[in-house]
Amino acid sequence: MQHGVGGWGPSSGQPPIPPAQGWPVAPVPEATGHIPLPPVAPAPPAPAAPVAPPVPGTGTATLAVLLIGPAGAGKTTVARHWAGTRPVPTAHISLDDVREWVCSGFADPQAGWNDHSEAQYRLARRTCGFAARNFLANGISCILDDAVFPDRPVVGLGGWKRHVGPNLLPVVLLPGLEIVLERNAERSGNRRLSDEEVARIHGRMAGWYGSGLPIIDNSHLDVEGTARALDEALARAIATPAGW
């Protein structure tokens, strides 16, 4: 037997020496050409979408609103639109509609302001005030519209506050005279006034300037834009209440 070169091996013609019993045999890796990559870190979460600031407005507040303005200012149309687009139940109470409940013996102020017409105005305001309080007691907001003059206590703001309550929020709708004349010309029946009467009422309404009441000039606003301006004015009045 020879040792060293020419010993056991493939060239010697002798079988290889088997591994010892119980010794582990290292597995031979498969030659696939795959190169393992380092683990990939998880992607950072996407940034949250920016939260839009809340739209200014009255939201779901229960309110009693008085919309003041001359004939042709768009009070009734705007009040109805504002009431109809709020997210909470809201009623529209029009003084002119209530006055016209009187079918026989209706006292039309266009025929002259007298004790009879004034008495019907008083009655209509009390009726509107009762309806408003009833709606509010049942959790329903309301908006009333009337041509309230700042220089006439009989048809003034104080009466409305007595009828509806101290939390009544008044807002004045006062477009330019030309706009009021144009809108009045489109009216019919006893709601259409003469140009002279419209100009006189508009001039008296200017007395609300300097009163502290919110005033909206809707000369260049459509109904939706005016209703939005009204809602924002009311929101400001709620945030910073003032004594009227």
One Martini backbone bead per residue (centre of mass of N, CA, C, O) as a GRO file, in nm:
protein
  244
    1MET     BB    1   0.097   0.035   0.022
    2GLN     BB    2   0.035   0.366  -0.069
    3HIS     BB    3   0.127   0.701  -0.007
    4GLY     BB    4   0.012   0.985  -0.126
    5VAL     BB    5   0.078   0.978  -0.423
    6GLY     BB    6  -0.167   0.758  -0.545
    7GLY     BB    7  -0.385   0.724  -0.368
    8TRP     BB    8  -0.677   0.777  -0.284
    9GLY     BB    9  -0.891   0.795  -0.570
   10PRO     BB   10  -0.989   0.819  -0.886
   11SER     BB   11  -0.704   0.703  -1.001
   12SER     BB   12  -0.694   0.429  -0.817
   13GLY     BB   13  -0.977   0.259  -0.831
   14GLN     BB   14  -1.106   0.346  -0.571
   15PRO     BB   15  -1.330   0.395  -0.351
   16PRO     BB   16  -1.474   0.616  -0.175
   17ILE     BB   17  -1.502   0.751   0.129
   18PRO     BB   18  -1.731   0.736   0.342
   19PRO     BB   19  -1.908   0.887   0.550
   20ALA     BB   20  -1.974   0.928   0.854
   21GLN     BB   21  -2.184   0.847   1.083
   22GLY     BB   22  -2.389   1.148   1.123
   23TRP     BB   23  -2.277   1.338   0.921
   24PRO     BB   24  -2.315   1.625   0.775
   25VAL     BB   25  -2.445   1.734   0.460
   26ALA     BB   26  -2.385   1.972   0.246
   27PRO     BB   27  -2.563   2.148   0.041
   28VAL     BB   28  -2.600   2.204  -0.297
   29PRO     BB   29  -2.625   2.464  -0.475
   30GLU     BB   30  -2.814   2.604  -0.708
   31ALA     BB   31  -2.741   2.698  -1.045
   32THR     BB   32  -2.943   2.982  -1.139
   33GLY     BB   33  -2.837   3.301  -1.115
   34HIS     BB   34  -2.954   3.403  -0.855
   35ILE     BB   35  -2.977   3.718  -0.687
   36PRO     BB   36  -3.000   3.826  -0.387
   37LEU     BB   37  -3.191   4.068  -0.228
   38PRO     BB   38  -3.252   4.305  -0.037
   39PRO     BB   39  -3.467   4.414   0.165
   40VAL     BB   40  -3.760   4.595   0.137
   41ALA     BB   41  -3.881   4.876   0.236
   42PRO     BB   42  -4.153   5.016   0.329
   43ALA     BB   43  -4.368   5.227   0.222
   44PRO     BB   44  -4.469   5.518   0.280
   45PRO     BB   45  -4.728   5.679   0.363
   46ALA     BB   46  -4.961   5.859   0.238
   47PRO     BB   47  -5.057   6.157   0.239
   48ALA     BB   48  -5.292   6.335   0.360
   49ALA     BB   49  -5.553   6.490   0.275
   50PRO     BB   50  -5.655   6.790   0.269
   51VAL     BB   51  -5.851   6.980   0.474
   52ALA     BB   52  -6.118   7.149   0.430
   53PRO     BB   53  -6.250   7.423   0.507
   54PRO     BB   54  -6.511   7.542   0.638
   55VAL     BB   55  -6.801   7.660   0.543
   56PRO     BB   56  -6.941   7.945   0.571
   57GLY     BB   57  -7.212   7.934   0.813
   58THR     BB   58  -7.503   7.805   0.982
   59GLY     BB   59  -7.585   7.526   0.921
   60THR     BB   60  -7.777   7.374   1.199
   61ALA     BB   61  -7.904   7.615   1.299
   62THR     BB   62  -8.151   7.768   1.494
   63LEU     BB   63  -8.351   8.021   1.334
   64ALA     BB   64  -8.439   8.378   1.334
   65VAL     BB   65  -8.533   8.567   1.045
   66LEU     BB   66  -8.501   8.908   0.913
   67LEU     BB   67  -8.590   9.037   0.596
   68ILE     BB   68  -8.490   9.343   0.471
   69GLY     BB   69  -8.668   9.562   0.232
   70PRO     BB   70  -8.753   9.673  -0.053
   71ALA     BB   71  -8.922   9.686  -0.319
   72GLY     BB   72  -8.731   9.468  -0.530
   73ALA     BB   73  -8.492   9.319  -0.363
   74GLY     BB   74  -8.570   8.993  -0.317
   75LYS     BB   75  -8.673   8.871  -0.048
   76THR     BB   76  -8.863   8.631  -0.114
   77THR     BB   77  -8.674   8.472  -0.300
   78VAL     BB   78  -8.434   8.446  -0.103
   79ALA     BB   79  -8.579   8.324   0.138
   80ARG     BB   80  -8.677   8.069  -0.007
   81HIS     BB   81  -8.398   7.966  -0.092
   82TRP     BB   82  -8.265   7.950   0.184
   83ALA     BB   83  -8.474   7.757   0.310
   84GLY     BB   84  -8.446   7.527   0.074
   85THR     BB   85  -8.103   7.486   0.128
   86ARG     BB   86  -8.103   7.378   0.397
   87PRO     BB   87  -8.007   7.106   0.622
   88VAL     BB   88  -8.261   7.216   0.774
   89PRO     BB   89  -8.546   7.294   0.894
   90THR     BB   90  -8.722   7.556   0.700
   91ALA     BB   91  -8.912   7.852   0.710
   92HIS     BB   92  -9.135   8.061   0.515
   93ILE     BB   93  -9.243   8.402   0.598
   94SER     BB   94  -9.479   8.612   0.443
   95LEU     BB   95  -9.630   8.903   0.489
   96ASP     BB   96  -9.787   8.938   0.223
   97ASP     BB   97  -9.931   8.668   0.231
   98VAL     BB   98 -10.080   8.718   0.500
   99ARG     BB   99 -10.231   8.974   0.419
  100GLU     BB  100 -10.381   8.814   0.169
  101TRP     BB  101 -10.590   8.654   0.340
  102VAL     BB  102 -10.746   8.902   0.288
  103CYS     BB  103 -11.015   8.924   0.066
  104SER     BB  104 -11.219   9.093   0.226
  105GLY     BB  105 -11.112   9.414   0.296
  106PHE     BB  106 -10.852   9.490   0.174
  107ALA     BB  107 -10.575   9.695   0.272
  108ASP     BB  108 -10.427   9.902   0.049
  109PRO     BB  109 -10.155  10.109   0.065
  110GLN     BB  110 -10.183  10.234  -0.224
  111ALA     BB  111 -10.459  10.384  -0.127
  112GLY     BB  112 -10.349  10.439   0.155
  113TRP     BB  113 -10.247  10.532   0.462
  114ASN     BB  114 -10.420  10.385   0.740
  115ASP     BB  115 -10.580  10.244   0.999
  116HIS     BB  116 -10.660   9.989   0.842
  117SER     BB  117 -10.383   9.909   0.722
  118GLU     BB  118 -10.231   9.908   0.991
  119ALA     BB  119 -10.401   9.687   1.128
  120GLN     BB  120 -10.324   9.464   0.921
  121TYR     BB  121 -10.027   9.470   0.973
  122ARG     BB  122 -10.035   9.396   1.271
  123LEU     BB  123 -10.181   9.128   1.234
  124ALA     BB  124  -9.969   8.996   1.047
  125ARG     BB  125  -9.732   9.010   1.245
  126ARG     BB  126  -9.856   8.840   1.469
  127THR     BB  127  -9.899   8.590   1.296
  128CYS     BB  128  -9.601   8.551   1.218
  129GLY     BB  129  -9.491   8.534   1.507
  130PHE     BB  130  -9.650   8.286   1.591
  131ALA     BB  131  -9.540   8.098   1.373
  132ALA     BB  132  -9.242   8.124   1.449
  133ARG     BB  133  -9.263   8.018   1.741
  134ASN     BB  134  -9.376   7.743   1.661
  135PHE     BB  135  -9.140   7.646   1.494
  136LEU     BB  136  -8.916   7.679   1.709
  137ALA     BB  137  -9.050   7.485   1.923
  138ASN     BB  138  -9.001   7.248   1.679
  139GLY     BB  139  -8.704   7.298   1.542
  140ILE     BB  140  -8.774   7.536   1.328
  141SER     BB  141  -8.676   7.739   1.117
  142CYS     BB  142  -8.694   8.100   1.021
  143ILE     BB  143  -8.812   8.331   0.759
  144LEU     BB  144  -8.868   8.674   0.726
  145ASP     BB  145  -9.047   8.932   0.533
  146ASP     BB  146  -8.986   9.298   0.526
  147ALA     BB  147  -9.064   9.651   0.514
  148VAL     BB  148  -8.857   9.799   0.726
  149PHE     BB  149  -8.853  10.100   0.898
  150PRO     BB  150  -8.631  10.310   1.074
  151ASP     BB  151  -8.861  10.570   1.101
  152ARG     BB  152  -9.098  10.350   1.210
  153PRO     BB  153  -9.214  10.209   1.491
  154VAL     BB  154  -9.471  10.056   1.402
  155VAL     BB  155  -9.275   9.908   1.159
  156GLY     BB  156  -9.050   9.802   1.331
  157LEU     BB  157  -8.818   9.606   1.493
  158GLY     BB  158  -8.945   9.588   1.774
  159GLY     BB  159  -9.203   9.438   1.696
  160TRP     BB  160  -9.070   9.179   1.594
  161LYS     BB  161  -8.928   9.107   1.863
  162ARG     BB  162  -9.191   9.073   2.021
  163HIS     BB  163  -9.316   8.846   1.839
  164VAL     BB  164  -9.059   8.641   1.826
  165GLY     BB  165  -8.784   8.756   1.968
  166PRO     BB  166  -8.458   8.838   2.082
  167ASN     BB  167  -8.313   8.630   1.854
  168LEU     BB  168  -8.350   8.799   1.623
  169LEU     BB  169  -8.222   8.819   1.277
  170PRO     BB  170  -8.129   9.100   1.107
  171VAL     BB  171  -8.145   9.176   0.746
  172VAL     BB  172  -8.030   9.380   0.478
  173LEU     BB  173  -8.174   9.441   0.153
  174LEU     BB  174  -7.974   9.672  -0.070
  175PRO     BB  175  -8.004   9.776  -0.359
  176GLY     BB  176  -8.009   9.960  -0.611
  177LEU     BB  177  -8.237  10.162  -0.754
  178GLU     BB  178  -8.235  10.049  -1.045
  179ILE     BB  179  -8.285   9.755  -0.963
  180VAL     BB  180  -8.553   9.799  -0.816
  181LEU     BB  181  -8.707   9.914  -1.059
  182GLU     BB  182  -8.679   9.667  -1.242
  183ARG     BB  183  -8.815   9.459  -1.050
  184ASN     BB  184  -9.085   9.609  -1.013
  185ALA     BB  185  -9.170   9.599  -1.319
  186GLU     BB  186  -9.215   9.270  -1.296
  187ARG     BB  187  -9.456   9.316  -1.143
  188SER     BB  188  -9.785   9.246  -1.004
  189GLY     BB  189 -10.035   9.401  -0.901
  190ASN     BB  190 -10.019   9.507  -0.561
  191ARG     BB  191  -9.685   9.471  -0.584
  192ARG     BB  192  -9.688   9.711  -0.769
  193LEU     BB  193  -9.516  10.007  -0.791
  194SER     BB  194  -9.430  10.307  -0.815
  195ASP     BB  195  -9.150  10.479  -0.878
  196GLU     BB  196  -9.186  10.685  -0.652
  197GLU     BB  197  -9.231  10.483  -0.422
  198VAL     BB  198  -8.968  10.327  -0.452
  199ALA     BB  199  -8.778  10.569  -0.405
  200ARG     BB  200  -8.881  10.640  -0.124
  201ILE     BB  201  -8.824  10.368   0.015
  202HIS     BB  202  -8.524  10.352  -0.051
  203GLY     BB  203  -8.443  10.610   0.102
  204ARG     BB  204  -8.537  10.507   0.384
  205MET     BB  205  -8.351  10.250   0.393
  206ALA     BB  206  -8.078  10.407   0.428
  207GLY     BB  207  -8.110  10.428   0.748
  208TRP     BB  208  -7.952  10.151   0.811
  209TYR     BB  209  -7.712  10.296   0.794
  210GLY     BB  210  -7.540  10.274   1.102
  211SER     BB  211  -7.705  10.046   1.281
  212GLY     BB  212  -7.545   9.744   1.259
  213LEU     BB  213  -7.669   9.606   1.037
  214PRO     BB  214  -7.674   9.387   0.802
  215ILE     BB  215  -7.565   9.462   0.459
  216ILE     BB  216  -7.692   9.379   0.128
  217ASP     BB  217  -7.560   9.417  -0.197
  218ASN     BB  218  -7.750   9.269  -0.479
  219SER     BB  219  -7.699   9.395  -0.765
  220HIS     BB  220  -7.466   9.148  -0.858
  221LEU     BB  221  -7.664   8.916  -0.758
  222ASP     BB  222  -7.792   8.631  -0.736
  223VAL     BB  223  -7.983   8.426  -0.558
  224GLU     BB  224  -7.759   8.235  -0.462
  225GLY     BB  225  -7.554   8.455  -0.379
  226THR     BB  226  -7.740   8.596  -0.174
  227ALA     BB  227  -7.790   8.351   0.010
  228ARG     BB  228  -7.491   8.318   0.083
  229ALA     BB  229  -7.452   8.601   0.206
  230LEU     BB  230  -7.664   8.563   0.423
  231ASP     BB  231  -7.538   8.321   0.570
  232GLU     BB  232  -7.272   8.469   0.642
  233ALA     BB  233  -7.399   8.702   0.802
  234LEU     BB  234  -7.529   8.520   1.016
  235ALA     BB  235  -7.269   8.387   1.120
  236ARG     BB  236  -7.147   8.652   1.223
  237ALA     BB  237  -7.381   8.724   1.418
  238ILE     BB  238  -7.342   8.473   1.597
  239ALA     BB  239  -7.037   8.518   1.673
  240THR     BB  240  -7.115   8.853   1.692
  241PRO     BB  241  -7.314   8.981   1.885
  242ALA     BB  242  -7.565   9.237   1.863
  243GLY     BB  243  -7.727   9.525   1.950
  244TRP     BB  244  -8.028   9.652   1.803
   0.00000   0.00000   0.00000
